[in-house]
């Protein structure tokens, strides 16, 4: 899906990273 251009969120983190954090956070709980 648009990996050639890494777009960063206003927070400075790529959406893929946030998605992974959410997955880990759910497993952690």
HTML snippet that shows the backbone in 3Dmol.js (N, CA, C, O; Angstrom):
<script src="https://3Dmol.org/build/3Dmol-min.js"></script>
<div id="view" style="width:600px;height:400px;position:relative"></div>
<script>
const pdb = `
ATOM      1  N   UNK A   1       0.849  -1.179   0.000  1.00  0.00           N
ATOM      2  CA  UNK A   1       0.000   0.000   0.000  1.00  0.00           C
ATOM      3  C   UNK A   1       0.881   1.223   0.000  1.00  0.00           C
ATOM      4  O   UNK A   1       0.692   1.616   1.151  1.00  0.00           O
ATOM      5  N   UNK A   2       1.550   1.905  -0.434  1.00  0.00           N
ATOM      6  CA  UNK A   2       2.388   3.100  -0.370  1.00  0.00           C
ATOM      7  C   UNK A   2       3.554   2.937   0.524  1.00  0.00           C
ATOM      8  O   UNK A   2       3.755   3.750   1.426  1.00  0.00           O
ATOM      9  N   UNK A   3       4.337   1.919   0.319  1.00  0.00           N
ATOM     10  CA  UNK A   3       5.507   1.746   1.225  1.00  0.00           C
ATOM     11  C   UNK A   3       6.687   2.555   0.677  1.00  0.00           C
ATOM     12  O   UNK A   3       7.601   2.909   1.421  1.00  0.00           O
ATOM     13  N   UNK A   4       6.663   2.843  -0.630  1.00  0.00           N
ATOM     14  CA  UNK A   4       7.803   3.600  -1.202  1.00  0.00           C
ATOM     15  C   UNK A   4       7.931   4.928  -0.459  1.00  0.00           C
ATOM     16  O   UNK A   4       9.038   5.386  -0.179  1.00  0.00           O
ATOM     17  N   UNK A   5       6.798   5.539  -0.144  1.00  0.00           N
ATOM     18  CA  UNK A   5       6.887   6.849   0.576  1.00  0.00           C
ATOM     19  C   UNK A   5       6.427   6.640   2.016  1.00  0.00           C
ATOM     20  O   UNK A   5       5.236   6.435   2.253  1.00  0.00           O
ATOM     21  N   UNK A   6       7.319   6.686   2.954  1.00  0.00           N
ATOM     22  CA  UNK A   6       6.907   6.452   4.372  1.00  0.00           C
ATOM     23  C   UNK A   6       6.269   7.736   4.917  1.00  0.00           C
ATOM     24  O   UNK A   6       6.972   8.693   5.242  1.00  0.00           O
ATOM     25  N   UNK A   7       4.975   7.751   5.012  1.00  0.00           N
ATOM     26  CA  UNK A   7       4.311   9.009   5.526  1.00  0.00           C
ATOM     27  C   UNK A   7       4.272   8.933   7.052  1.00  0.00           C
ATOM     28  O   UNK A   7       3.917   7.895   7.611  1.00  0.00           O
ATOM     29  N   UNK A   8       4.617   9.976   7.698  1.00  0.00           N
ATOM     30  CA  UNK A   8       4.608   9.940   9.202  1.00  0.00           C
ATOM     31  C   UNK A   8       3.365  10.671   9.733  1.00  0.00           C
ATOM     32  O   UNK A   8       2.932  11.668   9.156  1.00  0.00           O
ATOM     33  N   UNK A   9       2.829  10.197  10.771  1.00  0.00           N
ATOM     34  CA  UNK A   9       1.626  10.843  11.349  1.00  0.00           C
ATOM     35  C   UNK A   9       2.014  12.155  12.012  1.00  0.00           C
ATOM     36  O   UNK A   9       3.201  12.453  12.153  1.00  0.00           O
ATOM     37  N   UNK A  10       1.046  12.926  12.411  1.00  0.00           N
ATOM     38  CA  UNK A  10       1.410  14.203  13.067  1.00  0.00           C
ATOM     39  C   UNK A  10       2.221  13.916  14.334  1.00  0.00           C
ATOM     40  O   UNK A  10       2.940  14.788  14.822  1.00  0.00           O
ATOM     41  N   UNK A  11       2.109  12.716  14.857  1.00  0.00           N
ATOM     42  CA  UNK A  11       2.889  12.386  16.074  1.00  0.00           C
ATOM     43  C   UNK A  11       4.325  12.016  15.708  1.00  0.00           C
ATOM     44  O   UNK A  11       5.194  11.961  16.577  1.00  0.00           O
ATOM     45  N   UNK A  12       4.572  11.764  14.425  1.00  0.00           N
ATOM     46  CA  UNK A  12       5.946  11.400  14.032  1.00  0.00           C
ATOM     47  C   UNK A  12       6.113   9.890  14.026  1.00  0.00           C
ATOM     48  O   UNK A  12       7.238   9.390  13.996  1.00  0.00           O
ATOM     49  N   UNK A  13       5.011   9.164  14.053  1.00  0.00           N
ATOM     50  CA  UNK A  13       5.147   7.693  14.009  1.00  0.00           C
ATOM     51  C   UNK A  13       4.336   7.139  12.826  1.00  0.00           C
ATOM     52  O   UNK A  13       3.220   7.589  12.566  1.00  0.00           O
ATOM     53  N   UNK A  14       4.887   6.200  12.143  1.00  0.00           N
ATOM     54  CA  UNK A  14       4.148   5.665  10.974  1.00  0.00           C
ATOM     55  C   UNK A  14       2.893   4.915  11.440  1.00  0.00           C
ATOM     56  O   UNK A  14       2.867   4.394  12.555  1.00  0.00           O
ATOM     57  N   UNK A  15       1.884   4.857  10.623  1.00  0.00           N
ATOM     58  CA  UNK A  15       0.599   4.212  11.053  1.00  0.00           C
ATOM     59  C   UNK A  15       0.885   2.723  11.291  1.00  0.00           C
ATOM     60  O   UNK A  15       0.288   2.131  12.190  1.00  0.00           O
ATOM     61  N   UNK A  16       1.753   2.122  10.534  1.00  0.00           N
ATOM     62  CA  UNK A  16       2.046   0.684  10.729  1.00  0.00           C
ATOM     63  C   UNK A  16       2.577   0.460  12.141  1.00  0.00           C
ATOM     64  O   UNK A  16       2.236  -0.525  12.795  1.00  0.00           O
ATOM     65  N   UNK A  17       3.414   1.383  12.603  1.00  0.00           N
ATOM     66  CA  UNK A  17       3.973   1.216  13.966  1.00  0.00           C
ATOM     67  C   UNK A  17       2.853   1.302  15.007  1.00  0.00           C
ATOM     68  O   UNK A  17       2.793   0.495  15.936  1.00  0.00           O
ATOM     69  N   UNK A  18       1.987   2.270  14.844  1.00  0.00           N
ATOM     70  CA  UNK A  18       0.890   2.418  15.835  1.00  0.00           C
ATOM     71  C   UNK A  18       0.033   1.144  15.831  1.00  0.00           C
ATOM     72  O   UNK A  18      -0.366   0.640  16.881  1.00  0.00           O
ATOM     73  N   UNK A  19      -0.237   0.639  14.619  1.00  0.00           N
ATOM     74  CA  UNK A  19      -1.069  -0.581  14.527  1.00  0.00           C
ATOM     75  C   UNK A  19      -0.407  -1.719  15.312  1.00  0.00           C
ATOM     76  O   UNK A  19      -1.077  -2.485  16.004  1.00  0.00           O
ATOM     77  N   UNK A  20       0.927  -1.811  15.188  1.00  0.00           N
ATOM     78  CA  UNK A  20       1.644  -2.914  15.908  1.00  0.00           C
ATOM     79  C   UNK A  20       1.569  -2.644  17.402  1.00  0.00           C
ATOM     80  O   UNK A  20       1.376  -3.579  18.179  1.00  0.00           O
ATOM     81  N   UNK A  21       1.714  -1.419  17.819  1.00  0.00           N
ATOM     82  CA  UNK A  21       1.657  -1.108  19.271  1.00  0.00           C
ATOM     83  C   UNK A  21       0.297  -1.510  19.813  1.00  0.00           C
ATOM     84  O   UNK A  21       0.205  -2.113  20.882  1.00  0.00           O
ATOM     85  N   UNK A  22      -0.764  -1.177  19.075  1.00  0.00           N
ATOM     86  CA  UNK A  22      -2.131  -1.522  19.551  1.00  0.00           C
ATOM     87  C   UNK A  22      -2.242  -3.046  19.700  1.00  0.00           C
ATOM     88  O   UNK A  22      -2.812  -3.542  20.671  1.00  0.00           O
ATOM     89  N   UNK A  23      -1.701  -3.766  18.744  1.00  0.00           N
ATOM     90  CA  UNK A  23      -1.780  -5.250  18.821  1.00  0.00           C
ATOM     91  C   UNK A  23      -1.008  -5.743  20.049  1.00  0.00           C
ATOM     92  O   UNK A  23      -1.489  -6.607  20.781  1.00  0.00           O
ATOM     93  N   UNK A  24       0.168  -5.200  20.268  1.00  0.00           N
ATOM     94  CA  UNK A  24       0.974  -5.659  21.431  1.00  0.00           C
ATOM     95  C   UNK A  24       0.276  -5.248  22.724  1.00  0.00           C
ATOM     96  O   UNK A  24       0.230  -6.017  23.684  1.00  0.00           O
ATOM     97  N   UNK A  25      -0.259  -4.047  22.744  1.00  0.00           N
ATOM     98  CA  UNK A  25      -0.922  -3.571  23.980  1.00  0.00           C
ATOM     99  C   UNK A  25      -2.087  -4.511  24.339  1.00  0.00           C
ATOM    100  O   UNK A  25      -2.312  -4.816  25.511  1.00  0.00           O
ATOM    101  N   UNK A  26      -2.818  -4.963  23.313  1.00  0.00           N
ATOM    102  CA  UNK A  26      -3.993  -5.841  23.580  1.00  0.00           C
ATOM    103  C   UNK A  26      -3.458  -7.179  24.105  1.00  0.00           C
ATOM    104  O   UNK A  26      -4.032  -7.738  25.040  1.00  0.00           O
ATOM    105  N   UNK A  27      -2.409  -7.685  23.543  1.00  0.00           N
ATOM    106  CA  UNK A  27      -1.875  -8.989  24.018  1.00  0.00           C
ATOM    107  C   UNK A  27      -1.266  -8.835  25.410  1.00  0.00           C
ATOM    108  O   UNK A  27      -1.314  -9.753  26.229  1.00  0.00           O
ATOM    109  N   UNK A  28      -0.704  -7.678  25.656  1.00  0.00           N
ATOM    110  CA  UNK A  28      -0.051  -7.459  26.977  1.00  0.00           C
ATOM    111  C   UNK A  28      -1.126  -7.505  28.066  1.00  0.00           C
ATOM    112  O   UNK A  28      -0.890  -8.029  29.155  1.00  0.00           O
ATOM    113  N   UNK A  29      -2.294  -6.961  27.768  1.00  0.00           N
ATOM    114  CA  UNK A  29      -3.342  -6.920  28.842  1.00  0.00           C
ATOM    115  C   UNK A  29      -3.942  -8.285  29.012  1.00  0.00           C
ATOM    116  O   UNK A  29      -4.826  -8.471  29.848  1.00  0.00           O
TER     117      UNK A  29
END
`;
const viewer = $3Dmol.createViewer("view");
viewer.addModel(pdb, "pdb");
viewer.setStyle({}, {cartoon: {color: "spectrum"}});
viewer.zoomTo();
viewer.render();
</script>
